[in-house]
Amino acid sequence: MTDLNLILQADHHGGLELWACRGSGKGCKRNTFRKKSVACEDCFGPLPHDYTLEQVKARLEKGDA
């Protein structure tokens, strides 16, 4: 079972977007030591509003995200 690390970040219009961080070893080393996580090019998102956490986790494990 893998952990799901989510990042809530403001978009350009002042709204909020949810991103899924792939984590260390998956290309993202940016958020390993930061206190405040920020989405980068290796993160998956912004996530569609109708996605469940199970769908996000399945896409990350499948590797097509």
Gaussian input, Z-matrix of N, CA and C with variables (Angstrom, degrees):
# hf/3-21g

backbone

0 1
 N
 C     1     B1
 C     2     B2     1     A1
 N     3     B3     2     A2     1     D1
 C     4     B4     3     A3     2     D2
 C     5     B5     4     A4     3     D3
 N     6     B6     5     A5     4     D4
 C     7     B7     6     A6     5     D5
 C     8     B8     7     A7     6     D6
 N     9     B9     8     A8     7     D7
 C    10    B10     9     A9     8     D8
 C    11    B11    10    A10     9     D9
 N    12    B12    11    A11    10    D10
 C    13    B13    12    A12    11    D11
 C    14    B14    13    A13    12    D12
 N    15    B15    14    A14    13    D13
 C    16    B16    15    A15    14    D14
 C    17    B17    16    A16    15    D15
 N    18    B18    17    A17    16    D16
 C    19    B19    18    A18    17    D17
 C    20    B20    19    A19    18    D18
 N    21    B21    20    A20    19    D19
 C    22    B22    21    A21    20    D20
 C    23    B23    22    A22    21    D21
 N    24    B24    23    A23    22    D22
 C    25    B25    24    A24    23    D23
 C    26    B26    25    A25    24    D24
 N    27    B27    26    A26    25    D25
 C    28    B28    27    A27    26    D26
 C    29    B29    28    A28    27    D27
 N    30    B30    29    A29    28    D28
 C    31    B31    30    A30    29    D29
 C    32    B32    31    A31    30    D30
 N    33    B33    32    A32    31    D31
 C    34    B34    33    A33    32    D32
 C    35    B35    34    A34    33    D33
 N    36    B36    35    A35    34    D34
 C    37    B37    36    A36    35    D35
 C    38    B38    37    A37    36    D36
 N    39    B39    38    A38    37    D37
 C    40    B40    39    A39    38    D38
 C    41    B41    40    A40    39    D39
 N    42    B42    41    A41    40    D40
 C    43    B43    42    A42    41    D41
 C    44    B44    43    A43    42    D42
 N    45    B45    44    A44    43    D43
 C    46    B46    45    A45    44    D44
 C    47    B47    46    A46    45    D45
 N    48    B48    47    A47    46    D46
 C    49    B49    48    A48    47    D47
 C    50    B50    49    A49    48    D48
 N    51    B51    50    A50    49    D49
 C    52    B52    51    A51    50    D50
 C    53    B53    52    A52    51    D51
 N    54    B54    53    A53    52    D52
 C    55    B55    54    A54    53    D53
 C    56    B56    55    A55    54    D54
 N    57    B57    56    A56    55    D55
 C    58    B58    57    A57    56    D56
 C    59    B59    58    A58    57    D57
 N    60    B60    59    A59    58    D58
 C    61    B61    60    A60    59    D59
 C    62    B62    61    A61    60    D60
 N    63    B63    62    A62    61    D61
 C    64    B64    63    A63    62    D62
 C    65    B65    64    A64    63    D63
 N    66    B66    65    A65    64    D64
 C    67    B67    66    A66    65    D65
 C    68    B68    67    A67    66    D66
 N    69    B69    68    A68    67    D67
 C    70    B70    69    A69    68    D68
 C    71    B71    70    A70    69    D69
 N    72    B72    71    A71    70    D70
 C    73    B73    72    A72    71    D71
 C    74    B74    73    A73    72    D72
 N    75    B75    74    A74    73    D73
 C    76    B76    75    A75    74    D74
 C    77    B77    76    A76    75    D75
 N    78    B78    77    A77    76    D76
 C    79    B79    78    A78    77    D77
 C    80    B80    79    A79    78    D78
 N    81    B81    80    A80    79    D79
 C    82    B82    81    A81    80    D80
 C    83    B83    82    A82    81    D81
 N    84    B84    83    A83    82    D82
 C    85    B85    84    A84    83    D83
 C    86    B86    85    A85    84    D84
 N    87    B87    86    A86    85    D85
 C    88    B88    87    A87    86    D86
 C    89    B89    88    A88    87    D87
 N    90    B90    89    A89    88    D88
 C    91    B91    90    A90    89    D89
 C    92    B92    91    A91    90    D90
 N    93    B93    92    A92    91    D91
 C    94    B94    93    A93    92    D92
 C    95    B95    94    A94    93    D93
 N    96    B96    95    A95    94    D94
 C    97    B97    96    A96    95    D95
 C    98    B98    97    A97    96    D96
 N    99    B99    98    A98    97    D97
 C   100   B100    99    A99    98    D98
 C   101   B101   100   A100    99    D99
 N   102   B102   101   A101   100   D100
 C   103   B103   102   A102   101   D101
 C   104   B104   103   A103   102   D102
 N   105   B105   104   A104   103   D103
 C   106   B106   105   A105   104   D104
 C   107   B107   106   A106   105   D105
 N   108   B108   107   A107   106   D106
 C   109   B109   108   A108   107   D107
 C   110   B110   109   A109   108   D108
 N   111   B111   110   A110   109   D109
 C   112   B112   111   A111   110   D110
 C   113   B113   112   A112   111   D111
 N   114   B114   113   A113   112   D112
 C   115   B115   114   A114   113   D113
 C   116   B116   115   A115   114   D114
 N   117   B117   116   A116   115   D115
 C   118   B118   117   A117   116   D116
 C   119   B119   118   A118   117   D117
 N   120   B120   119   A119   118   D118
 C   121   B121   120   A120   119   D119
 C   122   B122   121   A121   120   D120
 N   123   B123   122   A122   121   D121
 C   124   B124   123   A123   122   D122
 C   125   B125   124   A124   123   D123
 N   126   B126   125   A125   124   D124
 C   127   B127   126   A126   125   D125
 C   128   B128   127   A127   126   D126
 N   129   B129   128   A128   127   D127
 C   130   B130   129   A129   128   D128
 C   131   B131   130   A130   129   D129
 N   132   B132   131   A131   130   D130
 C   133   B133   132   A132   131   D131
 C   134   B134   133   A133   132   D132
 N   135   B135   134   A134   133   D133
 C   136   B136   135   A135   134   D134
 C   137   B137   136   A136   135   D135
 N   138   B138   137   A137   136   D136
 C   139   B139   138   A138   137   D137
 C   140   B140   139   A139   138   D138
 N   141   B141   140   A140   139   D139
 C   142   B142   141   A141   140   D140
 C   143   B143   142   A142   141   D141
 N   144   B144   143   A143   142   D142
 C   145   B145   144   A144   143   D143
 C   146   B146   145   A145   144   D144
 N   147   B147   146   A146   145   D145
 C   148   B148   147   A147   146   D146
 C   149   B149   148   A148   147   D147
 N   150   B150   149   A149   148   D148
 C   151   B151   150   A150   149   D149
 C   152   B152   151   A151   150   D150
 N   153   B153   152   A152   151   D151
 C   154   B154   153   A153   152   D152
 C   155   B155   154   A154   153   D153
 N   156   B156   155   A155   154   D154
 C   157   B157   156   A156   155   D155
 C   158   B158   157   A157   156   D156
 N   159   B159   158   A158   157   D157
 C   160   B160   159   A159   158   D158
 C   161   B161   160   A160   159   D159
 N   162   B162   161   A161   160   D160
 C   163   B163   162   A162   161   D161
 C   164   B164   163   A163   162   D162
 N   165   B165   164   A164   163   D163
 C   166   B166   165   A165   164   D164
 C   167   B167   166   A166   165   D165
 N   168   B168   167   A167   166   D166
 C   169   B169   168   A168   167   D167
 C   170   B170   169   A169   168   D168
 N   171   B171   170   A170   169   D169
 C   172   B172   171   A171   170   D170
 C   173   B173   172   A172   171   D171
 N   174   B174   173   A173   172   D172
 C   175   B175   174   A174   173   D173
 C   176   B176   175   A175   174   D174
 N   177   B177   176   A176   175   D175
 C   178   B178   177   A177   176   D176
 C   179   B179   178   A178   177   D177
 N   180   B180   179   A179   178   D178
 C   181   B181   180   A180   179   D179
 C   182   B182   181   A181   180   D180
 N   183   B183   182   A182   181   D181
 C   184   B184   183   A183   182   D182
 C   185   B185   184   A184   183   D183
 N   186   B186   185   A185   184   D184
 C   187   B187   186   A186   185   D185
 C   188   B188   187   A187   186   D186
 N   189   B189   188   A188   187   D187
 C   190   B190   189   A189   188   D188
 C   191   B191   190   A190   189   D189
 N   192   B192   191   A191   190   D190
 C   193   B193   192   A192   191   D191
 C   194   B194   193   A193   192   D192

   B1=1.4512
   B2=1.5287
   B3=1.3141
   B4=1.4562
   B5=1.5216
   B6=1.3200
   B7=1.4594
   B8=1.5094
   B9=1.3062
   B10=1.4503
   B11=1.5204
   B12=1.3391
   B13=1.4558
   B14=1.5215
   B15=1.3250
   B16=1.4563
   B17=1.5208
   B18=1.3262
   B19=1.4607
   B20=1.5211
   B21=1.3175
   B22=1.4571
   B23=1.5152
   B24=1.3258
   B25=1.4647
   B26=1.5205
   B27=1.3181
   B28=1.4703
   B29=1.5223
   B30=1.3401
   B31=1.4595
   B32=1.5267
   B33=1.3219
   B34=1.4599
   B35=1.5289
   B36=1.3307
   B37=1.4600
   B38=1.5278
   B39=1.3072
   B40=1.4562
   B41=1.5164
   B42=1.3192
   B43=1.4627
   B44=1.5220
   B45=1.3086
   B46=1.4595
   B47=1.5212
   B48=1.3301
   B49=1.4617
   B50=1.5278
   B51=1.3195
   B52=1.4524
   B53=1.5255
   B54=1.3159
   B55=1.4607
   B56=1.5258
   B57=1.3197
   B58=1.4603
   B59=1.5231
   B60=1.3216
   B61=1.4678
   B62=1.5237
   B63=1.3068
   B64=1.4670
   B65=1.5225
   B66=1.3123
   B67=1.4539
   B68=1.5114
   B69=1.3082
   B70=1.4641
   B71=1.5225
   B72=1.3051
   B73=1.4569
   B74=1.5153
   B75=1.3241
   B76=1.4566
   B77=1.5186
   B78=1.3103
   B79=1.4451
   B80=1.5182
   B81=1.3284
   B82=1.4569
   B83=1.5267
   B84=1.3118
   B85=1.4578
   B86=1.5208
   B87=1.3184
   B88=1.4575
   B89=1.5274
   B90=1.3245
   B91=1.4613
   B92=1.5214
   B93=1.3228
   B94=1.4543
   B95=1.5213
   B96=1.3233
   B97=1.4600
   B98=1.5309
   B99=1.3118
   B100=1.4589
   B101=1.5206
   B102=1.3224
   B103=1.4576
   B104=1.5184
   B105=1.3391
   B106=1.4557
   B107=1.5194
   B108=1.3103
   B109=1.4608
   B110=1.5177
   B111=1.3201
   B112=1.4597
   B113=1.5212
   B114=1.3142
   B115=1.4599
   B116=1.5241
   B117=1.3280
   B118=1.4639
   B119=1.5247
   B120=1.3120
   B121=1.4668
   B122=1.5284
   B123=1.3359
   B124=1.4561
   B125=1.5251
   B126=1.3223
   B127=1.4596
   B128=1.5227
   B129=1.3155
   B130=1.4643
   B131=1.5211
   B132=1.3236
   B133=1.4534
   B134=1.5044
   B135=1.2912
   B136=1.4598
   B137=1.5284
   B138=1.3114
   B139=1.4548
   B140=1.5199
   B141=1.3254
   B142=1.4699
   B143=1.5304
   B144=1.3170
   B145=1.4597
   B146=1.5258
   B147=1.3196
   B148=1.4581
   B149=1.5322
   B150=1.3285
   B151=1.4635
   B152=1.5244
   B153=1.3325
   B154=1.4569
   B155=1.5246
   B156=1.3048
   B157=1.4682
   B158=1.5283
   B159=1.3199
   B160=1.4604
   B161=1.5243
   B162=1.3294
   B163=1.4610
   B164=1.5240
   B165=1.3124
   B166=1.4653
   B167=1.5216
   B168=1.3115
   B169=1.4647
   B170=1.5319
   B171=1.3243
   B172=1.4658
   B173=1.5276
   B174=1.3312
   B175=1.4688
   B176=1.5178
   B177=1.3419
   B178=1.4597
   B179=1.5316
   B180=1.3272
   B181=1.4602
   B182=1.5298
   B183=1.3288
   B184=1.4655
   B185=1.5229
   B186=1.3311
   B187=1.4540
   B188=1.5136
   B189=1.3210
   B190=1.4582
   B191=1.5213
   B192=1.2950
   B193=1.4709
   B194=1.5033
   A1=108.63
   A2=116.44
   A3=121.18
   A4=110.28
   A5=115.33
   A6=120.96
   A7=109.52
   A8=115.38
   A9=121.67
   A10=107.30
   A11=116.14
   A12=121.67
   A13=109.06
   A14=115.60
   A15=121.39
   A16=110.23
   A17=115.62
   A18=122.97
   A19=107.71
   A20=116.66
   A21=122.04
   A22=107.20
   A23=116.37
   A24=120.95
   A25=110.26
   A26=116.28
   A27=120.92
   A28=109.75
   A29=115.45
   A30=119.75
   A31=109.56
   A32=116.82
   A33=122.19
   A34=113.13
   A35=116.34
   A36=120.73
   A37=112.38
   A38=117.90
   A39=121.92
   A40=114.08
   A41=117.77
   A42=121.67
   A43=110.31
   A44=116.35
   A45=121.17
   A46=110.28
   A47=115.05
   A48=122.25
   A49=108.21
   A50=115.50
   A51=121.20
   A52=108.81
   A53=115.83
   A54=122.98
   A55=108.64
   A56=116.65
   A57=122.22
   A58=108.10
   A59=116.09
   A60=121.31
   A61=108.64
   A62=115.87
   A63=120.22
   A64=111.87
   A65=117.59
   A66=121.18
   A67=113.29
   A68=115.17
   A69=120.42
   A70=110.29
   A71=115.91
   A72=121.65
   A73=113.03
   A74=118.45
   A75=122.39
   A76=110.84
   A77=117.87
   A78=120.99
   A79=113.72
   A80=118.23
   A81=121.06
   A82=110.19
   A83=115.79
   A84=120.69
   A85=110.43
   A86=116.17
   A87=121.88
   A88=112.51
   A89=118.48
   A90=122.06
   A91=114.10
   A92=117.54
   A93=120.64
   A94=112.33
   A95=117.41
   A96=120.42
   A97=113.36
   A98=118.16
   A99=121.06
   A100=110.95
   A101=116.64
   A102=120.56
   A103=110.64
   A104=117.10
   A105=122.23
   A106=108.05
   A107=116.63
   A108=121.30
   A109=110.73
   A110=115.29
   A111=123.28
   A112=107.67
   A113=116.52
   A114=120.28
   A115=110.37
   A116=116.41
   A117=121.74
   A118=108.56
   A119=117.57
   A120=120.93
   A121=112.61
   A122=118.67
   A123=121.13
   A124=113.15
   A125=117.56
   A126=121.06
   A127=110.06
   A128=116.78
   A129=123.42
   A130=109.04
   A131=115.27
   A132=118.15
   A133=110.97
   A134=118.06
   A135=124.65
   A136=110.87
   A137=115.39
   A138=121.07
   A139=110.61
   A140=117.00
   A141=120.11
   A142=109.81
   A143=116.52
   A144=121.05
   A145=112.71
   A146=117.90
   A147=119.72
   A148=113.72
   A149=118.24
   A150=121.46
   A151=110.38
   A152=115.83
   A153=120.57
   A154=107.80
   A155=116.57
   A156=120.12
   A157=110.96
   A158=117.36
   A159=120.86
   A160=111.48
   A161=116.97
   A162=120.62
   A163=111.24
   A164=117.30
   A165=121.19
   A166=109.78
   A167=116.49
   A168=120.95
   A169=111.03
   A170=116.73
   A171=120.54
   A172=111.07
   A173=117.87
   A174=120.66
   A175=111.16
   A176=117.26
   A177=119.89
   A178=110.87
   A179=117.52
   A180=120.80
   A181=111.15
   A182=116.00
   A183=120.69
   A184=111.79
   A185=115.60
   A186=119.42
   A187=114.41
   A188=118.55
   A189=119.56
   A190=113.12
   A191=116.79
   A192=120.66
   A193=110.46
   D1=130.89
   D2=-178.81
   D3=-105.02
   D4=153.49
   D5=177.00
   D6=-80.77
   D7=149.32
   D8=177.32
   D9=-112.45
   D10=112.75
   D11=-179.82
   D12=-101.27
   D13=117.43
   D14=-177.61
   D15=-108.62
   D16=145.95
   D17=179.54
   D18=-124.00
   D19=124.35
   D20=175.16
   D21=-100.55
   D22=122.14
   D23=-172.25
   D24=-138.31
   D25=143.01
   D26=177.25
   D27=-72.65
   D28=141.74
   D29=176.64
   D30=-94.85
   D31=-173.96
   D32=-175.88
   D33=-70.38
   D34=-18.91
   D35=-177.18
   D36=-99.71
   D37=4.56
   D38=-179.90
   D39=90.76
   D40=-0.48
   D41=176.51
   D42=-85.32
   D43=-177.23
   D44=-179.96
   D45=-114.85
   D46=142.57
   D47=176.93
   D48=-125.20
   D49=146.34
   D50=178.49
   D51=-108.52
   D52=130.76
   D53=-179.83
   D54=-122.10
   D55=150.25
   D56=174.83
   D57=-108.62
   D58=120.81
   D59=179.55
   D60=-83.90
   D61=130.26
   D62=179.63
   D63=-70.01
   D64=-25.63
   D65=177.33
   D66=89.06
   D67=174.60
   D68=-177.52
   D69=-65.13
   D70=144.84
   D71=-178.52
   D72=85.11
   D73=-6.72
   D74=179.93
   D75=-113.09
   D76=13.40
   D77=178.14
   D78=111.11
   D79=-19.42
   D80=-176.56
   D81=-105.73
   D82=109.96
   D83=174.96
   D84=-109.97
   D85=-4.94
   D86=-176.02
   D87=-61.76
   D88=-42.10
   D89=-172.81
   D90=-95.41
   D91=8.61
   D92=-178.31
   D93=-66.13
   D94=-41.82
   D95=-174.08
   D96=-117.04
   D97=4.70
   D98=-179.81
   D99=-82.87
   D100=147.32
   D101=174.36
   D102=-78.05
   D103=-35.83
   D104=178.39
   D105=-113.66
   D106=115.50
   D107=-178.78
   D108=-75.47
   D109=143.94
   D110=178.06
   D111=-131.61
   D112=136.93
   D113=178.82
   D114=-66.18
   D115=140.81
   D116=178.15
   D117=-127.80
   D118=-174.70
   D119=-176.30
   D120=-67.37
   D121=-17.85
   D122=178.87
   D123=-89.14
   D124=-9.42
   D125=179.10
   D126=-79.54
   D127=154.50
   D128=179.85
   D129=-98.55
   D130=116.95
   D131=179.18
   D132=158.15
   D133=-174.59
   D134=-0.82
   D135=-66.20
   D136=142.48
   D137=-175.54
   D138=-74.04
   D139=140.34
   D140=175.38
   D141=-62.50
   D142=147.37
   D143=-176.37
   D144=-67.31
   D145=-22.19
   D146=-177.96
   D147=-93.04
   D148=2.02
   D149=177.54
   D150=-75.19
   D151=140.37
   D152=171.41
   D153=-91.93
   D154=165.45
   D155=178.37
   D156=-64.28
   D157=-32.51
   D158=176.50
   D159=-64.16
   D160=-40.06
   D161=178.35
   D162=-65.69
   D163=-41.16
   D164=178.66
   D165=-63.39
   D166=-46.97
   D167=-179.26
   D168=-62.80
   D169=-40.39
   D170=179.18
   D171=-64.63
   D172=-41.15
   D173=178.81
   D174=-65.37
   D175=-39.35
   D176=178.93
   D177=-67.15
   D178=-41.75
   D179=-179.82
   D180=-69.13
   D181=-34.99
   D182=179.00
   D183=-68.59
   D184=-31.20
   D185=177.12
   D186=94.39
   D187=2.93
   D188=-179.38
   D189=-94.22
   D190=7.27
   D191=178.14
   D192=-103.70

